[in-house]
Amino acid sequence: MTQPKHSLFAQHAYLPDGWRRNVLFEWDAAGMLTSVAPDTAVAPRGVEQAAGPLLPGMPNLHSHAFQRAMAGLTEYRANATDNFWSWRDLMYRFAARISPDVLGAVAQWLYIEMLKAGYTSVCEFHYVHHTPDGHRYTNPAEMAQRVVEAASTSGIGMTMLPVLYQYSGFGSRAPREDQQRFINSPDSLLDLLGALRTARPESNAIRYGVAPHSLRAVSEQSLHALLGGIHASAPVHIHIAEQTAEVDACVETEGARPVQWLLDRFDVDSRWCLVHATHVDANETLALARSGAVAGLCLTTEANLGDGIFPAQDYLDANGRIGVGSDSHIGVDWRAELRLLEYGQRLTRRQRNVLASARATYVADRLFDAALDGGAQATGRAVGALQAGRRADWLVLDPDHSSIAEHAPNAWLSGVVFCEHGETPIRDVYAGGVKVVENRRHRDEEGAYARYRVALADLLK
Ligand code: ZN
């Protein structure tokens, strides 16, 4: 009997109904799973065997690729009240120096780091559109295309979300000098989207959506204009309530808190992702959960920037949807995001296993499932589960790693998420059916890292 060309046998795999034994995977030339068959009696002859247990690849729902180059460079006190806003000034100075070549090299290295960490999709919230003095590049999509190409070369799936950025604050305040690289209009953003689609049409590897930057950077009218110009199912991501100063300014000028304001005026549903819904009151928490939108949580960045703690327990108990993102890339590891999500609750409440539920008593399993589902929803792509019809994205755990060795399968996710003892337990990673990471090395690792170092040296000189 001849076997299909694209197949893999795994002794253990985490399917939508939990850990299953002896699973045969088949996928097509486009990288989409065509069959997932548990309880296959023996490994068919000629079919490759996975080196360890399989987990679905995790979507990363929030990334600003260029910020990877400044990770670790702002960890000193610059003034007496160092906070998010002083960090943002440093970030703007950094953004002013990014060229298309540098952005491409940084993004490619970042996406390789993501794949090695087990992120197989990324939602790129892309806002550095123009030349440093605010003019358009000859090709207005130059910067965004470098990021799209970096994703394609690395193998990671992408949802490209070009950003609408018009104002520097509530009340349509004029943009600042150091925001000129970001500034556009709904019309110019829709043109940019059209150019991106022409250069690389949508496929199972790439989807396009939009990202109104935040309520402080767009108006109600421009947000309506933007949404009117895209397909009704296209993903929409927005920074919503990361800072208390932003919430206060919204209340003062608009008469409502940001999440409430948005829910009252727009048809916020499952295609929306509200990034950093950190500061929500009890009513907003329940209303956001009911909307079907995803709350985009970026715990390591939110901790790094001193943002605050999202009311995760109440929101999850109301069946709210979540996903995780590495955002500023101070860390690129979904395991750390999930761990910190739980630890923020433990430290605040002085309890353990806070984010477990009566039905899901293992915290890591509940959070992994939630971040997979919500993350996949935020990408707008067919990912996030090991089942036919989804992209063939998974990671292979090292069965000999100390975080899972000798443990029963029902403890594996706990070990993967909560244990931190040296090298990652993630051994191999497949994206679109292609093994892009083998034995903890990406296929382009050396060359991409060398190019990243050259780009970083150029940026920092
Ligand atoms: Zn962000």
Residues whose N, C-alpha, C, O or C-beta is under 5 A from the ligand:
A	BS01	ZN	D327
